[in-house]
Structures are given as structure tokens and as C-alpha cells.
Amino acid sequence: MRIQIKTIVDCLEMSNDDWEQFLNTQTGEIVSLSSGFSAEADEELAEEIENSDYYVRLPNQFDIHEWEIMESFSLEMPLKSIREQLLDSIHGQKAFRRFKVTLNRLGIAEDYYDYRTLAFYKIAENWCKENNIIYKI
């Protein structure tokens, strides 16, 4: 079974605190499990995942380290003034929001999101390799 790497990247982009995502290595299906286990279906799925060797947890937002992606992008900016503005924006409260505002003000938001997508592809490829998942680009 081969999985499209873009499928993994799409899951990484949707990652949040509210659920964990798992790849069924037999079917290629990606399932999401709510962190609250509020529904009966979630309990059944949680039990299936726990009792099976076929499910592998996808990276979540804590594995992704998006702040590090923002910092890396900022450090790669060739103009010192832009680099400093971006680096200043990622420190303190509401760093993600300030970073986004700064990107938009500087007109480089699209550049960042392209950079972020490439970083997600690297994370997805590394995850596949670590978990012996065969993937297609």
C-alpha cells in the first residue's frame, strides 16, 4: 500500500488540539479521534486503534513545531530589516497572530505559506520513513 504524501501534508495542515489522526497501514484510510471521546464511535475507534498494529499516529501540532518553521523562515530573509521585523513578531503573546499580520504588512504571506508547505512535506516524508510507510510524491 502506498499513500500520497499530499494526503499526509493535508492532515498536517489541519492538525489541532482537538483530535489525533491515525493512518491505517492496511487500508490507507486516515481516521481522526477526538480528544474528548465524546461519541460512542470515538470509543469504538479508540479501542480499535489501541488493539491493532495497523494504526500509526500522524504527527500532531506538537510534533510539527510550527513556531520553528516561522523562525527558520524569518532567519532566511536576506534583508535585515524584514528578518528583524519577523523575528520580533514571533516573541511574546499572540506570536502566531503577530507573525501573520507582519507577513501581510510586508507582502510576503504567500512566500511564507509556500515555505511552510515545503516544511510540511519534509515532516511528512520523514514520518513515512520513520514508520516504514511507502509513499508517492
N, C-alpha and C positions, 0 to 999 in steps of 0.2 A: 504494500500500500504506500502510495506517495501522496503527499499533501502539498498543495500550492503554498509557497511561502507567503504569498499575499494574504491568504486566509489567516495565517498566524499574525501577520502585521495588523490586519484589520482588528483582530481581537486585542492586540496590544494597545491600539489606539482607543479602544472602548474600555480599557481597564479602569476599575474604580474600587472604592472601599466596600461596595455593597455585594459583590459576588466574586467567586473564584471560577475560573474557566478551566476545563479539562478536555484533553484530546483523547478520544477512544482510538487506540492504536490499531484496533481490528477493523473498525468501520470508517475511520477518518472523520467521524462526527465530533463536533465541539459542543460541549454542554456547559451550561452555567449553573452554578449552585449558589443560591442566596446565602448570605452570611447569617441571616436571621432564622433560617429553616422554618419559615412561617407556613409553608404549604405542605400538605401531605406528600405531594410529588417530590418536593425537595428532600424530605426524609427518606423516601424510597431511593432517590438518586444518590443521596449521600451514602446510604448503605451499600448500594451497588458499587460506587466508586471505592469505598473502603475495602470491600471484599473482592475486588477484582485487580488483576495485574495489568489490565488493558488501559487503564486511565493514567494519564500523566498531566499534572497541573501545569498550565501555561504560566509564563511569568506574569506577575501582577505589578501594580504600580510601584510597590516597594522594591521589586527586582529590576524595574526599568530605570529608576533613578533619573527622572526627567530633569531635576534640578541640575544634575551633572551634564546633561545634554545642553541645557541652556548656558551653563558656564563654559563648556567647551566651544559652543558656537560663538559666544562673546569673545573668548580668548583668540579665536581665529580671525577676528575682524582686523583688517590691515590698518584702518585709520584709528589712531589712538583715541580720538575724541568719541567715536562711536563705541569702541571697545570699553572705554571707561563708563559711558552712559549705561551700557547694557550691564556691565558688572555691578554698578551701583544699584541698578534696579532689582537685582536678584537677592539683595540682602535685606533683612528685616521683615516686618509683617507684610502680608499680601504680596510676596515676591513674584508669584506667578502672574498676578494681575498687573503689577507694575511693569514686569518684563513685556507682557503683551502690549500694554499701552506704549511703551518705549519703542517696540518693534514697529508698531503702526505709525507713530510720530516720525520715525526715521525712514519709513517707507521700505522696510526690509522684512516685513512679516512673511511674505511668500518665500524669501530666501531661507528664513528660519524653518518654516514648515517643511520645505524640501530637505533641509539638513536633518530635521527630526525624523522624517520618514526613512531616510537612509540609515540613521542610527537604529530605528526600529527593525529594519531589515537585518542589520548586523546582529542585534539581540536575538531575533527570530532564528537566524542561521546558527548562531552559537547554541541556542536552546535545542534546536533539532540535532545538532552534532552531539551535544552532551547526553541526549536522550535516545540516541540511535534512531532518529526519525528520518526517513528518506523523504526528501522534499524536491519540488520542482520550482525553478525560478520563473 
